[in-house]
Amino acid sequence: MLETLIITLVKIAVVFGALLLTVAYMTWVERKVIADIQVRLGPNRVGPYGLLQPIADGLKLMFKEDLIPGQVDRVIYLLAPSLSIIPAFIAFAVIPFGDTTTLFGLLSRPVPLHIADINVGILFVFGVASLGVYGIVLAGWSSNNKYSLLGGLRSSAQLISYELSMGLSVVGVLMLAGSLSLVEIVKAQEGVYSFRGIPLMPRWFIFIQPLGFCIYFCCALAETNRAPFDLPEAETELVAGFHTEYSSMKFAMFFMAEYANMITVAALATTLFLGGWLGPIAPSPVWFVGKVFFLLFLFIWLRATLPRFRYDQLMHFGWKWLLPLALLNIAATAIGSMLGPRG
């Protein structure tokens, strides 16, 4: 019992530390990738190749003056950043990031590389992740600023529009896996598809659910307020949207929440569609991390490439395209499951 508790606490510390480190260095990666796409240098002054830039930025934000405008609702204003960042980290509790390990024989028994495996893991992730919008909405409302309020209202409308399609996009995967447990969903993708004994491709669900993956990815961009769906911030229209009145570490917490949410939705996409930790030769966590970083690169690439949607285009795309396509994907998956080979 004590050994299990210690192992669980170690896994929590490792996952939390890795998330914090990744969040910090995603700012460097994003600036470098966008700079390369736009034929610029990007950060290159603080440390070799600018690798110490995230540390310098963190120190700067920690020591900046923490201003609290006089017109704000003080309690909610101070609470909102925490309401954004805490769900972003909690959602990672049920995402499996590897198979099992004995740490090169140091442990007496194989330890599964996930903090918790619950039989409704996918519902837990969606439920916890959707709480983050409360922090954004309350930040916009409590700031008593028209630009902040508009940003908060946009975020809530965007959540309602895209959360539905995002949930429906993974129903096909759940039908094929026959489970809501994220570990069981990964295990359902083991093996390869073959034709007349010739292996063709892994049994990852992306190959039989490409439409579901595309819908999920578009909705993930909208859920994390990333370009081209970054209407709640929209610097050219709303100054900075919901965090206009925030400074110092409270301002940084909103950005940490955004990057943590990016990592969570990328990890969930990896688990549901890309086989999770499955892959040949390399250790399972290496495959998981590699797939997650590939999806994060796509997030950054799209930000550097696509212009921001107008608000009416955002709503039109969510309700008139993604939602019908998600329902069509569910119907096609159901028919295919009934007509396809059983067992």
DRENKOL-839149 format. One line per field, with one value per residue (C-alpha): residue in three letters; z, y, x. Coordinates in steps of 0.5 Angstrom, whole numbers. Layout:
! residues N
loza = (ALA ...) .
Z = (Z ...) .
Y = (Y ...) .
X = (X ...) .
! end
This chain:
! residues 343
loza = (MET LEU GLU THR LEU ILE ILE THR LEU VAL LYS ILE ALA VAL VAL PHE GLY ALA LEU LEU LEU THR VAL ALA TYR MET THR TRP VAL GLU ARG LYS VAL ILE ALA ASP ILE GLN VAL ARG LEU GLY PRO ASN ARG VAL GLY PRO TYR GLY LEU LEU GLN PRO ILE ALA ASP GLY LEU LYS LEU MET PHE LYS GLU ASP LEU ILE PRO GLY GLN VAL ASP ARG VAL ILE TYR LEU LEU ALA PRO SER LEU SER ILE ILE PRO ALA PHE ILE ALA PHE ALA VAL ILE PRO PHE GLY ASP THR THR THR LEU PHE GLY LEU LEU SER ARG PRO VAL PRO LEU HIS ILE ALA ASP ILE ASN VAL GLY ILE LEU PHE VAL PHE GLY VAL ALA SER LEU GLY VAL TYR GLY ILE VAL LEU ALA GLY TRP SER SER ASN ASN LYS TYR SER LEU LEU GLY GLY LEU ARG SER SER ALA GLN LEU ILE SER TYR GLU LEU SER MET GLY LEU SER VAL VAL GLY VAL LEU MET LEU ALA GLY SER LEU SER LEU VAL GLU ILE VAL LYS ALA GLN GLU GLY VAL TYR SER PHE ARG GLY ILE PRO LEU MET PRO ARG TRP PHE ILE PHE ILE GLN PRO LEU GLY PHE CYS ILE TYR PHE CYS CYS ALA LEU ALA GLU THR ASN ARG ALA PRO PHE ASP LEU PRO GLU ALA GLU THR GLU LEU VAL ALA GLY PHE HIS THR GLU TYR SER SER MET LYS PHE ALA MET PHE PHE MET ALA GLU TYR ALA ASN MET ILE THR VAL ALA ALA LEU ALA THR THR LEU PHE LEU GLY GLY TRP LEU GLY PRO ILE ALA PRO SER PRO VAL TRP PHE VAL GLY LYS VAL PHE PHE LEU LEU PHE LEU PHE ILE TRP LEU ARG ALA THR LEU PRO ARG PHE ARG TYR ASP GLN LEU MET HIS PHE GLY TRP LYS TRP LEU LEU PRO LEU ALA LEU LEU ASN ILE ALA ALA THR ALA ILE GLY SER MET LEU GLY PRO ARG GLY) .
Z = (0 2 -4 -9 -5 -6 -14 -15 -12 -16 -22 -20 -19 -26 -30 -27 -27 -35 -36 -33 -37 -43 -42 -41 -47 -52 -52 -54 -59 -62 -63 -66 -71 -73 -74 -79 -83 -83 -85 -78 -73 -67 -60 -60 -54 -48 -48 -54 -59 -54 -50 -43 -46 -42 -36 -37 -39 -33 -28 -32 -30 -23 -21 -25 -21 -20 -22 -20 -23 -18 -22 -22 -18 -13 -11 -18 -21 -17 -17 -25 -27 -22 -25 -32 -30 -25 -30 -35 -31 -28 -34 -35 -29 -34 -40 -41 -43 -44 -43 -36 -34 -28 -29 -31 -26 -20 -19 -16 -21 -27 -26 -31 -34 -32 -26 -26 -30 -30 -34 -36 -37 -44 -40 -34 -39 -43 -36 -33 -39 -40 -33 -36 -40 -33 -31 -38 -37 -30 -32 -37 -33 -27 -30 -31 -38 -45 -49 -43 -43 -50 -50 -44 -48 -55 -51 -48 -55 -58 -52 -54 -61 -61 -55 -58 -65 -61 -56 -62 -66 -62 -61 -67 -64 -57 -62 -65 -58 -54 -48 -45 -41 -45 -43 -47 -53 -54 -53 -58 -63 -62 -69 -76 -82 -87 -94 -96 -90 -92 -87 -89 -83 -76 -73 -71 -71 -75 -81 -80 -77 -81 -81 -74 -73 -77 -74 -67 -69 -71 -65 -61 -64 -62 -55 -54 -57 -62 -69 -73 -68 -63 -63 -55 -55 -62 -61 -67 -64 -57 -55 -51 -50 -43 -40 -42 -35 -32 -31 -28 -26 -26 -34 -34 -31 -37 -42 -38 -38 -46 -47 -42 -45 -52 -49 -46 -53 -57 -52 -52 -60 -59 -55 -59 -66 -66 -62 -56 -54 -59 -64 -65 -62 -58 -51 -51 -47 -53 -58 -54 -53 -61 -63 -58 -61 -68 -66 -62 -69 -73 -68 -69 -76 -77 -73 -77 -84 -83 -82 -76 -78 -77 -72 -76 -80 -73 -72 -79 -79 -72 -73 -81 -82 -76 -73 -79 -81 -74 -74 -81 -78 -73 -77 -82 -77 -74 -81 -82 -75 -77 -84 -83 -80 -73 -67) .
Y = (0 5 3 4 11 13 11 15 21 20 20 26 30 27 29 36 38 35 39 46 45 44 50 54 52 52 59 58 53 57 64 60 56 62 66 60 60 68 68 71 69 69 69 68 73 69 63 59 59 63 57 61 66 62 63 70 71 68 72 78 77 75 81 86 90 87 92 91 96 100 98 91 86 84 77 74 78 75 68 67 66 60 57 57 54 49 45 45 41 36 34 30 26 20 21 15 17 10 2 0 0 -3 3 -2 -7 -2 -4 -10 -10 -7 0 3 10 14 17 14 9 10 7 14 17 21 24 26 30 33 35 38 41 45 48 53 57 59 63 66 69 71 75 78 80 82 87 91 93 93 89 84 83 82 77 73 73 70 65 62 62 59 54 52 52 47 43 39 38 36 31 28 27 22 18 14 12 10 5 2 1 -1 3 10 8 12 6 1 5 5 -2 -3 0 -5 -9 -8 -8 -13 -15 -22 -23 -17 -11 -5 0 1 0 7 10 16 11 9 16 21 25 25 27 33 35 34 38 44 44 43 49 53 50 53 60 58 62 62 61 66 71 72 75 78 84 88 88 87 90 83 81 78 79 86 88 83 84 80 73 73 75 69 64 65 64 58 55 56 52 47 46 45 40 36 36 34 28 26 26 22 17 17 17 16 10 13 10 5 4 0 -1 6 6 7 14 17 15 18 25 25 24 30 35 33 36 42 43 43 48 53 52 54 60 62 61 62 69 70 68 73 72 70 65 62 61 59 54 51 50 49 45 41 39 36 32 30 27 24 21 17 15 12 9 5 3 0 -3 -7 -9 -10 -17 -18 -21) .
X = (0 6 9 3 2 10 10 3 6 13 9 5 11 14 8 7 14 14 8 11 18 14 9 15 19 13 14 21 19 13 17 23 18 14 21 23 17 17 25 27 32 27 30 37 41 39 43 46 40 36 35 35 29 23 27 29 21 19 24 21 14 15 19 14 9 3 -3 -10 -14 -19 -26 -25 -29 -23 -25 -27 -21 -16 -19 -20 -13 -13 -19 -16 -10 -12 -17 -11 -7 -12 -14 -8 -9 -12 -8 -3 4 7 6 9 16 21 26 31 29 29 22 19 14 12 9 3 5 -1 -3 -10 -14 -22 -27 -30 -23 -25 -31 -27 -22 -28 -31 -25 -22 -29 -28 -23 -27 -30 -24 -24 -31 -30 -24 -27 -33 -29 -25 -30 -27 -31 -26 -25 -32 -33 -27 -30 -37 -34 -30 -36 -40 -34 -34 -41 -41 -34 -35 -41 -37 -31 -35 -38 -32 -29 -36 -33 -27 -31 -35 -29 -26 -32 -29 -29 -22 -16 -12 -17 -17 -10 -10 -15 -10 -5 -3 -3 -8 -6 -8 -7 -2 2 2 0 -1 -2 -9 -9 -16 -14 -13 -21 -23 -20 -26 -27 -19 -20 -26 -23 -17 -21 -25 -18 -16 -22 -22 -15 -17 -11 -11 -15 -20 -17 -23 -23 -16 -16 -11 -13 -20 -20 -13 -12 -19 -21 -14 -13 -13 -8 -1 5 4 -3 -2 3 -2 -7 -1 1 -6 -7 0 -2 -9 -5 -1 -7 -11 -5 -4 -11 -11 -5 -9 -15 -13 -5 -4 -2 5 5 11 16 23 24 21 13 14 19 13 8 12 14 7 5 10 8 1 4 8 2 -2 4 5 -3 -2 4 0 -8 -11 -16 -23 -29 -34 -39 -35 -33 -40 -42 -36 -38 -45 -46 -40 -37 -43 -47 -40 -39 -46 -45 -38 -42 -47 -42 -38 -44 -46 -39 -39 -45 -43 -36 -33 -34 -29) .
! end
